Amino acid sequence: MRVVFISAECEPWAKTGGLGDVVDALARALGRSGSIEGRAAGDERAAGASEDAVDGPVEVFLPRYRGMEIPAEARSSPIRVPDPWAPGGTTDVSIVEFKARGYRVRLVDHAPAFDRDGLYGDAGGDYPDNGWRFGLLCRAAIEALRADARPLDVLHLHDWQAMPAAVLRDCAYRDDPLVAGTAIVTTIHNLAYQGWLSRFQASGLAFDRELDRVLDPAADGILLLRQGVERAELVNTVSAGYAREILTPAFGMGMDLALAALGDRFGGILNGLDTMAWDPATDPALPAPYSRSDMAGKAACRAALLAELGFDPGDKGPVLGMIGRLDPQKGFDLLAGAAPGLVETGARIVVLGTGDHGLVRDLRSLAASRPRSVAVVETFDRGLARRIYAGADLYLMPSRFEPCGQGQMIAMRYGTPPIVHRTGGLADTVADVDEVPAKGAGFVFDELTPGSLAEACRRAIEHRARGGPQWAALTDRGMSVDWSWESGPAYEYAEAYRRAIQLRRQRRPSQHPAFMSSPRVTD
């Protein structure tokens, strides 16, 4: 299969959160696993080019943002793209492409659209022309694929920024022999971001004559994610638990009915983890390596973290770490409410994150009054994040909702039991040791209150204080889980691609069994 990703982010070139990590890791895993080798069943089309020409089975289109580091061997090709906001109706862009990390990167280079301070906005908010910017990304990707003149099987669209491609397939390119038959798989990484465009903003996506084919003349605008959901052959989100939650009004954010209407064409595929990048035995950011078979280095990592933060390295009290985007979703306010009581019991707390500084105002005040017990680091520091995963005794993820989450997976892989709210992907990946003693590798709470979080922390601290074989077994169970993309998710996506291709050919709802991945918790 020829699979093409369109995304606004891809690690290490552009990243604001988990989207970039997932796009990169999945693209690599699909190539390494061989899961998409060969063409779809019954497809007799010629490949049209050797695999060497493709540089791997997956191609990733994303914008060339300001400051991207491009390898010297990259080649640039000009391409003229239809553009409804350009004088004369076309814009010249460049496609900068190179092979990296086992897949082919294809950057859409157009400085007026992407050479800006932020990916999506600046201090004043979202850029008002985001519809045009990401419409141009998708249009340029499609035009580049048409110029290749090679068969195309699947467009895999990630989050709202890629959804103009679904609109364009069904309006501007609905009669194109290459594009019209291409299957679309839409992945929702976080339903909270849906891409609303006013009628004027939507005019940057496509020409009026094209939009008239897909947009109600009376509509005030267009919701890009809804378009991507309704036009895709298959839609998935990034855990089975979150997939179930967003079918309800409480979590569906206005999209629950549209998702439910898909029936078995909607489901969850649990994210994997890049287990080569996240490995305490080889992590260069750690002061000492360690592994399941030799945990001695974890104590050295703990002592070094405490010293780095200005805490007493000899203090045996529990260290609780939390890393994340400073967003109400992540539950920093719950930690702020629970923190004073936890500190009084002898716990130390370290928080690392960037975003809305107001969310950690109370924690910052507590850190000012208790500098040897609380540290709040408001910066983006990858090395410190890794040292927190390794050096903390417990890891906090009190998210209000969590499509999947990687922090809890990383923490368990680094031998640091997580404390999580029972929601979405957190519930799919963390079993509570008090509920299932033989399988539990963490601690789970249900009520979104500081008291409920504090109680879960109390239970975790008591388990740690008892120590011994039970604590060692708990941490070992977390470290034993194979979170790799190749252990399952890459193959689930490959099967989704094959089914999407068949659905596109049939152009009718499928009667195949629903695709819904099972939760992966410790065995």
NUVEXGU-450323 format. One record per residue: residue in three letters; y, x, z of N, C-alpha, C in turn. Coordinates in steps of 0.001 Angstrom, whole numbers, plus 500000, padded with zeros to 6 digits. Example, Ala and Ser with C-alpha at 12.3 -4.5 7.8 and 13.67 -1.06 7.14 Angstrom:
ALA494310513190507800495500512300507800496700513200507800/SER497750512850507080498940513670507140500030512900507870/
***
This chain:
MET498797500836500000500000500000500000501246500866500000/ARG502261500385499332503577501013499408504420500171500364/VAL504757500740501496505484500041502548506849500690502717/VAL507889499884502713509254500370502852509908499719504063/PHE510391500540504973511152500069506124512640500040505761/ILE513334499032506250514797499036506268515216498835507713/SER516046499730508200516435499693509611517813500315509774/ALA518504499916510825519793500533511153519619501793511979/GLU518407502018512513518182503169513385516822503785513106/CYS516746505082513305515480505800513225515683507153513898/GLU514947507384514936514991508658515664514440509776514758/PRO515036510942514689516158511428515493517516511300514812/TRP517589510587513684518832510566512912519835509554513451/ALA519380508437513955520291507418514479519554506612515536/LYS520133506532516718519450505826517800520453505384518857/THR520364504105519240521083503614520415520130503083521466/GLY518878502855521081517896502309522006516496502443521451/GLY515607501547521886514203501646521519513915501411520054/LEU514789500701519338514561500445517918514338501746517156/GLY515200502727517373515069503993516664513761504690516948/ASP513323504662518201512047505275518568510880504607517856/VAL510900503268517830509778502524517262509678502744515759/VAL510802502680515063510777502851513601510201504212513239/ASP510649505250513910510146506594513635508662506718513980/ALA508289506284515176506907506476515629505928505660514795/LEU506294504435514433505398503616513620505248504203512220/ALA506341504664511628506258505263510290505321506459510295/ARG505417507283511332504535508454511414503091508034511636/ALA502892507061512518501527506649512846500822506014511664/LEU501546505255510855500928504643509681500419505709508720/GLY501158506809508619500708507902507763499544508667508354/ARG499638508989509651498579509783510291497264509022510386/SER497358507721510648496140506953510895495378506614509627/GLY496054506673508479495411506256507238495222504756507149/SER495909503997507994495673502551508085496167501779506888/ILE497086502353506092497569501627504919497183502324503630/GLU496176503172503699495690503794502476495008502754501606/GLY495117502935500308494525501975499391495445500787499209/ARG495205499998498169496045498851497870495411497598498447/ALA496162496528498439495651495275498987494444494800498191/ALA493579494050498849492362493557498215492710492778496943/GLY492036493102495855492243492392494616493442492859493814/ASP494153493880494295495341494362493592494922495420492582/GLU495082495115491305494637496031490262495800496804489638/ARG497026496679490242498165497375489647497984498886489752/ALA498482499581488760498448501041488810499437501533489839/ALA499102502631490465500001503180491474501312503637490860/GLY501289504155489651502519504501488960503037505887489264/ALA502591506479490365503041507831490721502066508390491731/SER501987509697491758501086510322492716501623510190494123/GLU500735510325495112501160510256496499502124511378496836/ASP501962512546496192502872513652496453504308513283496112/ALA504471512448495080505819512060494690506469511161495730/VAL505638510454496480506150509523497482506420510228498791/ASP505772511366499025505917512099500287505458511265501472/GLY504337510607501344503802509816502432503795508343502091/PRO503004507549502832502843506138502486503990505249502929/VAL504919505751503735506016504933504259507348505564503885/GLU508283504717503480509658505139503215510569504394504178/VAL511589505074504677512522504472505632513929504591505082/PHE514558503442504821515963503400504427516814503141505666/LEU517860503921505834518842503680506873520171504253506431/PRO521268503852507082522570504372506673522723505843507023/ARG523560506522506251523950507876506629525220507765507483/TYR525023507780508785526136507672509709526829509024509867/ARG527988508983510492528748510205510762527939511140511656/GLY527965512421511310527365513439512160525879513642511991/MET525243512942511068523811513137510857523525514548510344/GLU522492515159510875522071516474510385521039516276509273/ILE521373516777508108520542516588506930519916517930506547/PRO518600517987506313517977519263505946518481519781504608/ALA518438521088504474518973521727503275518243521294502008/GLU516964520940502145516187520586500958516409519147500505/ALA517231518393501208517489517000500824518119516948499438/ARG517748515928498682518354515743497372519137514430497353/SER520209514428496608521096513276496555521160512732495139/SER521039511410495025521076510771493709522109509648493726/PRO523011509624492769523987508530492719523331507251492222/ILE523837506137492690523326504847492236524468503840492311/ARG524550502989491337525596501951491299525005500654491838/VAL525715500069492792525186498926493534526119497734493376/PRO525599496550493071526442495350493076527087495163494443/ASP528374494866494459529122494764495709530171493664495564/PRO529998492547496238530926491424496068532336491704496560/TRP532519492726497394533854493032497890534512494198497144/ALA533867494718496135534423495866495412535168495404494165/PRO536279496064493841536937495770492563535958496017491414/GLY535817495045490572534876495183489468533456494791489830/GLY533200494558491118531901494041491520530809495061491708/THR531110496350491639530091497376491889530682498501492733/THR529804499181493454530181500338494266529198501462493996/ASP529706502680493884528849503850493714528501504437495080/VAL527217504559495347526739505173496582525767506286496197/SER525352507028497194524327508054496975523123507750497860/ILE521959508058497351520727507997498134520320509431498441/VAL520407509793499701520038511136500153518630511048500719/GLU517706511797500146516317511646500563515649512984500821/PHE514699512913501743513947514106502119512698513667502862/LYS511720514550502884510490514298503622510658514843505029/ALA510271514052506011510395514493507400509417513722508262/ARG508708514439509127507879513805510155506772512925509569/GLY506389513185508316505271512460507732505644511226506954/TYR506927510992506732507346509875505896508590510293505123/ARG509041509423504254510160509734503372511415509033503887/VAL512434509782504203513706509252504667514635509096503469/ARG515267507921503367516188507663502259517478507075502856/LEU518502507910502921519765507533503538520714506946502500/VAL521314505831502846522346505239502002523680505840502427/ASP524258506628501545525457507407501843526665506762501177/HIS527523506144501990528775505562501493529763505618502649/ALA530648506596502601531527506890503731532350505697504203/PRO532936504875503315533729503749503824532924502786504696/ALA531624502712504469530791501805505252530237502442506512/PHE529870503704506447529059504267507541529643505493508226/ASP530670506092507676531280507254508333532310506757509348/ARG531806506297510491532656505684511510532252506196512896/ASP533069505855513887532826506343515246531513505824515821/GLY531196504556515567529990503959516123529091503398515044/LEU527856503100515408526916502535514450527269501090514118/TYR527607500315515152527837498883514973529254498452515328/GLY529973499273516068531310498905516485531962500047517238/ASP533141499761517775533863500759518560534322500117519853/ALA535286500716520518535745500207521800536292498787521690/GLY536725498406520509537257497064520311536205496009520048/GLY534947496401519917533871495444519660533158495741518356/ASP532360494795517888531619494963516644532588495078515467/TYR532205495859514487533006495943513276532988494585512558/PRO534139494059512176534153492733511541533505492702510170/ASP533315493865509544532694493904508216531228494324508275/ASN530572494102509414529157494479509521528290493762508495/GLY528657492541508137527889491841507106527908492594505790/TRP529091493071505414529201493858504176528470495187504330/ARG528635495868505461528042497187505651526525497131505519/PHE525902496206506248524440496176506224523906495428505006/GLY524747494577504416524394494045503102524341495147502064/LEU525298496089502152525300497224501234524084498111501452/LEU523696498328502713522479499084503004521285498468502288/CYS521125497166502431519948496506501870520012496441500352/ARG521204496191499821521346496135498366521050497521497765/ALA521571498571498399521326499922497888519841500270497956/ALA519180499852499054517742500115499157516978499427498031/ILE517309498178497774516614497435496719516886498054495352/GLU518140498429495103518462499035493809517755500378493639/ALA517635501145494709516913502414494622515443502182494323/LEU514871501162494925513465500841494672513275500352493239/ARG514217499590492730514138499151491335514227500345490395/ALA515077501311490754515216502507489912513939503337489907/ASP513182503282490996511904504003491037510925503468490001/ALA511025502139489751510125501480488789508665501682489150/ARG508380501634490441507003501729490927506684500485491733/PRO505421500043491732505064498831492464505442498927493941/LEU505863497806494495506291497715495885505515496590496547/ASP504873496875497670504041495875498321504754495136499450/VAL505368495893500368505904495291501591507277495869501911/LEU508217494973502211509458495346502866509322494983504338/HIS509371495980505190509290495751506632510709495844507179/LEU511243494712507626512635494609508052512713494599509573/HIS513571495476510107513676495651511553515029495152512051/ASP515000494059512812516182493476513453517206492995512428/TRP518276492364512946519167491592512081519844492425511004/GLN520069493716511266520794494525510288520045494662508971/ALA518727494480509007517919494595507787517688493253507109/MET518089492160507749517761490841507212518493490458505924/PRO519642491090505583520191490788504265519191491014503132/ALA518226491898503335517226492135502280516405490886502004/ALA516132490101503048515378488858502846516208487844502067/VAL517493487761502398518386486859501670518486487294500213/LEU518663488583499989518823489091498633517564488897497795/ARG516394489092498414515165488872497654515126487462497084/ASP515602486499497869515460485100497481516654484551496722/CYS517718485358496587518834484871495767519118485845494632/ALA519669487000494927520078487923493866518906488449493054/TYR517731488585493683516596489219493008515400488265492876/ARG515659486998492915514529486057492916513763486039491596/ASP514381486541490533513694486602489241513331488028488854/ASP513571488974489753513275490371489437511764490617489546/PRO511135491186488529509676491341488557509180492268489655/LEU509981493232490100509550494137491170509778493520492544/VAL510960492965492746511373492557494091510862491178494469/ALA510862490245493536510567488855493881509181488673494483/GLY508222489477494039506862489329494554506567490141495787/THR507556490864496291507336491731497446507253490914498728/ALA506270491216499538506104490534500825507081491104501843/ILE507532490245502743508436490664503810507775490437505161/VAL507789491478505972507403491386507380508665491638508200/THR509013490683509036510194490789509887509766491092511314/THR510335492141511896510048492476513284511303492268514120/ILE511153491464515177512234491196516125512049492145517303/HIS512919493115517423512831494050518542513532493514519775/ASN514549492694519586515236492064520721515961490838520191/LEU515529489658520633516068488401520113517516488176520535/ALA517988488939521508519360488753521979520392489113520918/TYR519996489874519917520920490314518866520500489671517551/GLN521339488726517041520906487893515922521755488020514677/GLY522922488639514742523703488888513544524388487675512943/TRP525247487018513722526004485888513185527151486384512314/LEU527293485789511121528397486089510220529124484799509876/SER530443484839509925531217483698509454531041483564507941/ARG531530482447507417531413482236505973532090483381505211/PHE533269483797505704533953484900505027533156486194505154/GLN532660486503506361531885487730506543530632487712505680/ALA530016486531505538528805486414504728529093486689503257/SER530351486514502832530671486759501429530516488229501062/GLY530402489118502077530139490516501802528693490816501488/LEU527805489877501783526380490086501533526033489956500052/ALA526571488913499439526171488583498073527308487818497407/PHE527271487758496090528272487011495338528098485519495575/ASP529173484772495396529121483332495665527998482650494888/ARG527831483047493635526798482408492820525403482677493376/GLU525261483813494070523973484138494671523797483408495994/LEU524854483407496816524763482731498106524554481235497950/ASP525083480670496882524914479235496663523447478849496557/ARG522603479809496219521170479525496100520489479391497464/VAL521095479968498493520405480027499786521223479480500948/LEU522535479276500750523389478885501860523966477499501603/ASP523819476611502574524376475272502489525895475376502309/PRO526452474697501319527898474781501101528718474344502311/ALA528133473521503182528860473044504359528690473951505567/ALA527885474997505432527614475864506580528841476678506953/ASP529044476867508254530159477686508738529910479173508540/GLY528651479529508413528311480934508264526808481093508147/ILE526330482253508542524912482551508378524436483378509568/LEU523271483048510079522656483806511163521576484672510530/LEU521826485961510464520959486834509676519534486856510192/LEU519351486914511502517988486980512018517214485718511658/ARG517863484564511743517177483330511357516765483383509887/GLN517639483918509036517289484050507629516059484939507459/GLY516026486042508198514882486937508099513605486315508614/VAL513732485452509619512564484759510166512048483707509188/GLU512941482916508649512520481802507810512046482243506429/ARG512493483397505959512127483844504623510946484806504607/ALA510583485353505743509497486329505795508141485658505644/GLU507196486439505113505808485959505094505207485999506500/LEU505505487040507242505036487168508622506187487649509488/VAL506201487203510736507207487608511716506478488035512976/ASN506906489141513547506324489545514832507417490056515749/THR507113490032517012507918490749517984507014491774518646/VAL507529492486519645506912493746520024506028493675521275/SER505634492479521658504563492304522646504110490863522585/ALA502871490617522976502347489256522982503056488412524029/GLY503363489022525185504031488278526242505406487801525815/TYR506175488667525181507509488282524719507404487238523610/ALA506387487352522759506188486357521700505984484976522305/ARG505206484888523367505012483593524019506298483099524658/GLU507030484002525294508253483601525997509306483045525051/ILE509488483668523891510585483252523025510242482006522207/LEU509063481453522419508753480137521871509253479023522788/THR509837479392523916510353478419524878511877478405524836/PRO512501477246525168513970477193525183514593478185526158/ALA513910478509527243514486479395528250514704480808527713/PHE513838481257526832513925482626526309514219482680524816/GLY514148481534524137514228481532522675515607481724522093/MET516640481625522898518015481880522459518359481127521176/GLY517913479868521128518203479026519991517281479214518807/MET516338480144518915515433480430517800514016479918518054/ASP513792479288519202512415478925519566511798477957518572/LEU512563476984518094511990476012517162511684476655515810/ALA512563477530515354512317478218514077511079479100514163/LEU510896479763515289509713480608515468508454479764515596/ALA508544478664516353507376477794516507506946477199515175/ALA507917476944514287507591476355512991506746477284512133/LEU506730478567512447505922479515511677504433479387511976/GLY504108478770513095502700478648513451502045479998513613/ASP500904480200512936500177481447513112500765482593512298/ARG501892482360511653502579483461510968503531484204511902/PHE503528483833513168504331484538514166503438484999515306/GLY503678486216515780502887486723516900503492487992517462/GLY502743488656518319503220489867518972502308491043518706/ILE502883492171518413502156493433518310502800494388519305/LEU502062494754520312502599495601521371502971496976520837/ASN504185497415521167504606498755520767503672499818521334/GLY503555500896520615502885502072521140503900503043521718/LEU503429504231522005504265505296522546503912506585521803/ASP504908507393521535504667508694520916504107509619521994/THR502794509685522076502155510426523166502220511935522973/MET502615512376521782502835513807521601504217514206522118/ALA505189513334521905506539513620522393506646513427523898/TRP505853512489524434505897512187525866504597512655526512/ASP504581513893526949503392514482527553503837515488528612/PRO503579515218529889504042516142530934503393517515530852/ALA502296517624530132501650518932529999502377519847529033/THR503195519257528128503854520072527103505359519829527035/ASP505891518997527893507304518610527838508196519805528177/PRO508999520294527222509814521489527490510973521232528446/ALA511312519964528712512426519666529616512031519760531081/LEU510739519868531359510279519879532753510237521310533292/PRO510545521467534567510475522807535158509051523312535341/ALA508078522389535366506675522792535505505800521763534795/PRO504811522197534043503909521248533380502850520738534355/TYR502281519588534018501159519073534806500394518072533949/SER499215517686534413498352516781533659497467516016534627/ARG496649515113534108495724514357534964494806515290535737/SER494376516341535098493406517231535738494052518247536669/ASP495365518414536554496065519374537415497472518847537665/MET497650518169538804498906517498539117499866518373539912/ALA499539519640540104500351520485540969501800520565540491/GLY502013520563539205503361520711538671504280519549538976/LYS503719518390539290504577517238539563505401517453540826/ALA504832518086541819505588518375543044506757519313542749/ALA506544520278541870507626521180541491508719520431540729/CYS508316519477539896509294518671539169510111517815540134/ARG509462517292541152510151516481542153511196517309542894/ALA510796518474543356511721519330544107512900519756543235/ALA512642520074541977513710520506541078514680519365540790/LEU514167518150540620515036516995540380515955516752541577/LEU515395516791542787516205516560543977517302517618544095/ALA516962518853543823517968519915543883519044519705542824/GLU518649519312541630519599519086540545520592517982540887/LEU520143516979541645520986515838541981521775516038543269/GLY521556517158543940522242517397545196521571516761546393/PHE520325516353546242519542515811547358518802516954548054/ASP518214516660549199517442517648549945516038517748549343/PRO515694518870548718514360518987548103513221518886549112/GLY513511519175550400512464519121551404512254517755552015/ASP513118516795551667512996515438552212511779514755551584/LYS510904514233552424509672513607551937509848512131551601/GLY511046511562551864511272510152551570511107509835550099/PRO510791508589549753510504508208548371511735508327547468/VAL511493508727546241512542508842545222512285507779544166/LEU513271506884543977513158505803543007514106506082541851/GLY513574506092540638514379506375539456514519505162538568/MET515657505063537885515873503995536916516703504559535770/ILE516233504336534539516889504827533332517052503644532386/GLY518217503485531808518349502400530854519764502184530387/ARG519887501366529362521188500943528871521850500067529929/LEU523110500323530212523825499542531220524172498183530632/ASP523222497275530751523308495950530153522769494956531174/PRO523344493745531253522833492770532226521342492509532111/GLN520796492646530887519360492436530689518521493314531601/LYS518985494528531869518149495525532518518049495373534032/GLY518856494497534639518698494215536068519330495225537003/PHE520365495925536550521034496876537440521667496170538643/ASP522081494913538454522661494175539569521624493895540650/LEU520375493705540261519307493504541256519122494768542078/LEU519149495908541411519018497163542140520212497368543065/ALA521425497023542586522621497184543424522489496366544707/GLY521913495171544595521736494336545779520667494851546712/ALA519632495464546156518522495945546981518763497339547531/ALA519627498122546873519764499539547194520178499841548630/PRO521183499141549235521584499505550603520437499446551600/GLY519616498402551495518475498290552401517440499373552152/LEU517219499715550874516242500753550554516702502108551084/VAL517983502381550938518515503651551427518387503755552945/GLU518579502638553634518465502650555095517050502992555555/THR516065502722554712514678503051555073514313504486554707/GLY515266505220554108515006506616553778514751506888552312/ALA514872505873551450514652506083550019515858506761549394/ARG515624507531548354516676508071547500516603507377546150/ILE517738507124545537517809506376544283518612507181543275/VAL518075507291542048518798507947540968518823507017539762/VAL520007506813539201520214505921538067520843506729536937/LEU520302506586535734520834507252534547521033506211533463/GLY522254506128532914522473505168531840523889505171531341/THR524069504587530160525397504431529572525555502989529114/GLY526791502536529042527061501173528616528186500577529428/ASP527949499395529992528948498683530777529029499295532168/HIS530048500101532385530166500810533656530335499856534831/GLY530844498659534572531007497695535650529702497286536298/LEU528607497400535562527312496980536101526822497888537220/VAL527328499113537295526897500036538338528034500351539313/ARG529055499462539341530185499695540247529708499768541695/ASP528860498811542107528381498793543495527497500000543775/LEU526675500375542811525837501554542995526680502819543064/ARG527745502865542264528631504009542311529326504120543670/SER529725502977544212530352502979545540529374503447546608/LEU528125503002546478527101503427547436526846504929547313/ALA526850505434546081526648506867545867527787507677546474/ALA529015507128546396530152507835546970530043507943548483/SER529486506906549112529358506924550575528076507592551047/ARG527066507643550156525782508260550524525367509243549429/PRO526131510312549214525875511204548072524544511940548147/ARG523934512029549328522638512707549437521473511734549348/SER521817510466549048520778509448548929520816508694547606/VAL521988508614546973522135507845545728522898508686544712/ALA522376508735543497523048509425542386523122508477541195/VAL524322508340540636524529507526539443525100508439538358/VAL524328508649537307524735509555536230524996508704534997/GLU526276508563534646526662507698533531526905508543532283/THR525828509006531723525894509807530501524553509710529796/PHE524517510181528560523267510205527808522706511621527894/ASP521666511785528670521085513107528914519566512997528770/ARG519064513377527608517626513242527347516799514103528289/GLY517260515317528538516506516203529424516418515655530824/LEU517541515145531363517516514573532709516611513349532759/ALA516627512536531712515737511372531679514279511803531849/ARG513892512848531152512514513324531262512224513870532657/ARG513209514527533236512996515060534589512923513948535632/ILE513593512836535379513479511681536285512089511058536165/TYR511604510872534939510251510330534773509233511179535534/ALA509406512486535478508434513391536099508673513566537590/GLY509942513616538012510251513968539391510352512817540358/ALA510550511600539858510624510439540747509234510097541278/ASP509213509433542425507945508939542972507598507569542428/LEU508643506775542127508469505419541618509540505165540569/TYR509216504299539606510140504042538505510467502554538463/LEU511754502209538326512221500827538405512534500252537030/MET512002499054536750512360498287535551512454496811535930/PRO513563496399536578513724495004536999514367494135535921/SER513943494277534682514588493606533546514479492087533654/ARG515547491400533260515501489944533182514513489500532098/PHE514556490163530977513546489976529938513353491336529288/GLU512189491554528715511896492854528114510921492649526963/PRO511409492759525704510511492552524570509248493398524658/CYS509386494660524976508225495514525212508518496485526336/GLY509480497376526087509791498416527058508905499630526838/GLN509513500795526908508750502033526858508836502799528164/GLY509869502519528951510051503247530200508854503159531105/GLN508260501969531202507107501814532095505895502581531572/MET505746502662530233504645503430529655504835504921529919/ILE506069505391529699506355506808529924506136507162531389/ALA506636506304532292506497506573533725505028506712534112/MET504195505783533650502766505868533983502144507126533399/ARG502534507471532168501987508684531544502393509922532332/TYR503547509871533009504030510991533808503625510872535281/GLY502701509954535577502183509848536932503145509233537923/THR504069508403537446505076507771538294504891506259538206/PRO504296505621539210504013504187539125505288503366538951/PRO505281502390538036506468501571537805506496500332538704/ILE507706499884538981507959498622539677508698497740538687/VAL508090496624538262508621495860537137508689494374537460/HIS509597493698536770509638492235536794508559491715535852/ARG507911490633536253506828490075535450507415489306534267/THR507619490006533176508179489389531979507767490183530748/GLY507621489495529618507412490124528322506422491259528310/GLY506841492366527691505964493522527569505678494215528876/LEU506536494026529888506254494617531197505001493982531794/ALA504893492658531681503709491970532193502467492326531401/ASP502646492655530113501503493007529266500967494400529561/THR501763495254530176501374496658530302501193497137531737/VAL501715496395532715501628496840534104500873495807534925/ALA499746496211535500498977495364536414499311495762537847/ASP499525494766538702499879495018540098498654495465540886/VAL498778496584541582497641497150542294497189496278543459/ASP498093495469544016497686494576545094496992493331544574/GLU497224492976543303496570491820542703495227492191542096/VAL495160493346541460493919493821540838493731495278541248/PRO493233495508542454493151496871542988492404497853542097/ALA491406497384541357490617498303540547491302498675539237/LYS492332497927538847492988498172537566494477498462537695/GLY495085498063538792496524498156538919497035499582538884/ALA498166499764538182498805501079538114500282500981538444/GLY500707499829538994502111499639539326502287498457540246/PHE503532497978540315503899496911541236504771495912540486/VAL504449494622540630505084493576539843505701492546540777/PHE506936492086540458507551491015541235507966489893540298/ASP508132488694540855508342487500540036509766486957540067/GLU510380486892541211511696486272541311512792487285540972/LEU513764486827540182514868487708539793515936487710540883/THR515575488303542018516495488427543138516407489836543707/PRO517489490330544320517411491637544979516325491681546043/GLY516124490558546746515097490529547783513700490707547238/SER513416490076546081512087490198545488511850491624544989/LEU512875492234544403512759493636543990512556494531545203/ALA513319494288546268513199495107547473511810494997548082/GLU511222493805548048509881493621548598508854494393547769/ALA509002494373546439508088495146545597508231496640545883/CYS509466497091546086509691498497546443509050498820547787/ARG509174497905548740508577498127550064507069498306549938/ARG506428497436549136504977497553548967504620498902548330/ALA505402499274547317505124500539546634505299501723547579/ILE506343501687548377506608502784549318505491502879550356/GLU504991501745550798503881501752551761502630502364551134/HIS502334502015549896501174502617549218501339504133549132/ARG502532504567548766502766506006548657502624506689550010/ALA503127506047551065503068506650552400501624506832552861/ARG500751505910552477499333506040552850498689507189552082/GLY499155507401550842498677508531550050497173508531549879/GLY496607509718549899495164509864549834494564509479548500/PRO493259509237548491492552508944547239493046507683546544/GLN493495506674547339493938505431546697495200505655545874/TRP496156506401546408497363506699545646497048507574544439/ALA496183508544544615495793509405543496495109508592542399/ALA494280507627542798493607506785541809494601505901541070/LEU495596505395541807496606504537541193497366505299540116/THR497841506490540440498587507272539450497684507713538300/ASP496438508011538607495514508442537550495229507308536569/ARG495129506071537073494902504953536161496046504818535174/GLY497280504996535651498410504923534735498388506034533701/MET498018507240534122498000508369533202496848508286532207/SER495848507496532523494656507437531670494802506509530469/VAL495809505637530480495944504668529388496357505375528099/ASP495715505027526995496079505561525689497111504629525068/TRP498385505019525176499462504194524641499769504529523181/SER499025505407522569499409505918521250499429504806520208/TRP500285504973519222500355504024518105499037503981517337/GLU498371505132517248497119505181516482495972504474517180/SER496116504181518475495016503542519203494912502050518914/GLY495856501497518189495790500068517886496968499524517104/PRO498210499734517560499343499090516891499479499410515412/ALA499241500645515012499382500994513595498417500175512747/TYR497217499960513235496230499184512485496590497700512477/GLU497182497210513562497611495815513587498731495577512582/TYR499649496526512467500687496376511451500105496456510052/ALA499147497336509847498524497441508527497857496127508138/GLU497194495495509100496578494202508813497634493138508544/ALA498751493200509275499842492270509020500385492445507607/TYR500506493686507148500982493932505788500031493322504765/ARG498749493532504972497767492999504009497832491471503960/ARG497959490873505124498027489415505147499322488924504519/ALA500425489615504774501704489216504191501649489277502666/ILE500977490297502121500843490411500673500097489202500115/GLN499025488830500761498270487666500305499099486387500405/LEU499853486253501481500691485065501639501755484996500550/ARG502309486131500201503327486124499158502732485701497834/ARG501510486111497564500857485712496325500534484219496316/GLN500089483749497450499712482340497531500935481430497563/ARG502033481938498162503262481160498312503016479831499005/ARG502155479869499973501881478686500787501420479161502152/PRO501522478316503199501093478738504531499629479140504540/SER499344480181505298497974480676505380497176479925506436/GLN495889479835506210494998479242507208494237480311507970/HIS494652481577507800493980482661508502494212482540510001/PRO493360483157510820493589483148512265494926483793512605/ALA495521483352513699496795483910514139496641485392514451/PHE497686486180514171497650487581514597498466487673515873/MET497821488072516923498451488198518234497712489273518994/SER498394490364519285497712491467519950497466491144521404/SER496451491736521952496130491552523361496943492511524209/PRO497284492089525423497982493026526321497120494249526585/ARG497781495406526752497057496624527117497470497025528513/VAL496622496751529473496848497223530827495724498173531171/THR495825498804532310494840499824532663493462499221532811/ASP492462499953532338491071499517532450490442500072533722/
***
